[in-house]
């Protein structure tokens, strides 16, 4: 599973301006709906339901909201660099400024878990996160994400 299996240059938001976790999830659902053809409300509801189970704010300024939709045909990712960090109820109580949304079909099973693990591994690399925080250019963000997987695999 490669990061480029999940995201394209169109699925990068370089400077998302939001002031709360709910607003961030709404904006991500809106963009994900455009990319996947799914209903924005269905995506938002799935993300909210997942957050009720426990925060997807994994620490170090990173959140990985995710969910499954029955009508989705494959895995989809969306990366957003927030203009200003927001409270995301993270496990370390630190504000979040890097968000990687992951959507999967209901039947994805192991593929969903593999994708989550891949994203988590990537964003655990502090040097990659520093570089992601250092640019607000969507093309540069995509290149960083795409090329960082190659260096991690090597």
C-alpha positions in Angstrom: 0.0 0.0 0.0 1.5 3.3 -1.1 0.4 6.8 -0.1 -0.2 7.6 -3.8 -2.8 4.7 -3.8 -4.8 6.9 -1.5 -4.2 10.5 -2.6 -3.8 12.5 -5.8 -2.7 16.1 -6.2 -6.5 17.0 -6.2 -6.8 15.5 -2.7 -4.4 18.0 -1.0 -5.7 21.1 0.8 -2.7 23.3 1.5 -4.2 26.0 3.8 -7.5 24.9 5.3 -9.0 27.6 7.4 -11.1 26.2 10.2 -11.6 27.0 13.8 -12.9 23.8 15.3 -12.8 20.0 15.0 -16.4 19.9 13.8 -15.8 22.6 11.1 -12.6 20.7 10.0 -14.6 17.5 9.6 -17.3 19.3 7.7 -14.9 20.9 5.3 -13.0 17.6 4.8 -16.4 15.8 4.2 -17.3 18.5 1.6 -14.0 18.0 -0.3 -14.1 14.2 0.0 -17.7 14.3 -1.4 -16.4 16.2 -4.5 -13.6 13.6 -5.0 -15.6 10.4 -4.3 -19.1 11.3 -5.6 -20.5 10.3 -2.1 -22.9 12.4 -0.2 -21.2 15.0 2.0 -23.6 14.4 4.9 -22.9 10.6 4.8 -19.2 11.2 5.0 -19.6 13.8 7.8 -21.8 11.4 9.8 -19.4 8.5 9.4 -16.5 10.7 10.6 -18.5 12.0 13.5 -19.5 8.6 14.5 -15.9 7.5 14.5 -14.9 10.5 16.7 -17.6 9.5 19.2 -15.8 6.1 19.7 -12.5 8.0 20.5 -10.5 10.8 19.1 -8.5 10.3 15.9 -6.1 13.0 17.1 -3.1 10.8 17.4 -0.7 13.3 18.9 2.1 15.5 17.7 -0.3 17.8 15.9 -1.7 15.0 13.7 -5.2 13.7 13.2 -6.3 10.7 11.0 -10.1 10.8 10.9 -11.4 7.8 9.1 -14.6 5.8 8.3 -16.3 3.3 6.1 -19.0 3.9 3.6 -21.0 1.0 2.0 -21.3 2.8 -1.4 -17.6 3.6 -1.8 -15.8 1.6 -4.5 -12.2 2.0 -3.1 -9.9 3.6 -0.6 -9.7 7.4 -0.7 -7.4 9.8 1.2 -7.4 13.5 1.6 -4.6 15.5 3.2 -5.1 18.9 4.8 -2.6 21.3 6.3 -4.5 23.6 8.5 -3.8 27.3 8.4 -4.0 27.5 12.2 -3.8 24.6 14.7 -7.1 23.6 16.3 -8.2 21.6 19.3 -9.0 18.0 18.2 -9.3 16.4 21.6 -5.9 14.7 20.7 -4.5 12.0 23.0 -1.6 14.4 23.9 -3.9 17.5 24.3 -1.9 19.3 21.6 -3.6 21.2 18.8 -3.7 19.6 15.4 -2.5 21.2 12.1 -2.0 18.1 9.9 -5.0 16.0 9.0 -5.1 12.9 6.8 -8.7 11.7 6.1 -9.2 8.1 5.1 -12.4 6.7 3.7 -12.9 3.0 2.8 -15.6 0.7 1.5 -17.5 -1.3 4.2 -15.9 -4.5 2.9 -12.4 -3.1 2.9 -11.3 -5.1 6.0 -7.6 -5.5 6.0 -7.0 -2.9 3.3 -8.5 -0.3 5.5 -6.2 -1.3 8.4 -3.2 -1.4 6.1 -4.0 2.1 4.8 -4.3 3.4 8.4 -1.0 1.8 9.3 0.7 3.3 6.3 -0.6 6.8 7.0 0.3 6.5 10.6 3.8 5.3 9.9 4.3 8.2 7.4 3.1 10.9 9.8 5.1 9.5 12.7 8.2 10.7 11.0 8.9 14.1 12.6 11.2 15.3 9.7 8.4 14.7 7.2 5.9 16.5 9.4 8.3 19.5 9.8 8.6 19.7 6.0 4.8 19.4 5.6 4.4 22.2 8.1 7.0 24.3 6.2 5.0 24.7 3.0 1.5 25.9 2.0 1.8 24.8 -1.6 -0.5 21.9 -2.5 1.9 20.6 -5.2 4.8 20.6 -2.7 2.7 18.9 -0.1 1.8 16.1 -2.5 5.4 15.7 -3.6 6.5 15.5 0.0 3.9 12.8 0.8 4.6 10.9 -2.4 8.3 10.9 -2.1 8.5 10.3 1.6 7.0 6.9 1.0 9.8 6.0 -1.4 12.5 6.9 1.2 10.7 5.0 3.9 10.4 1.9 1.8 14.1 2.0 1.0 
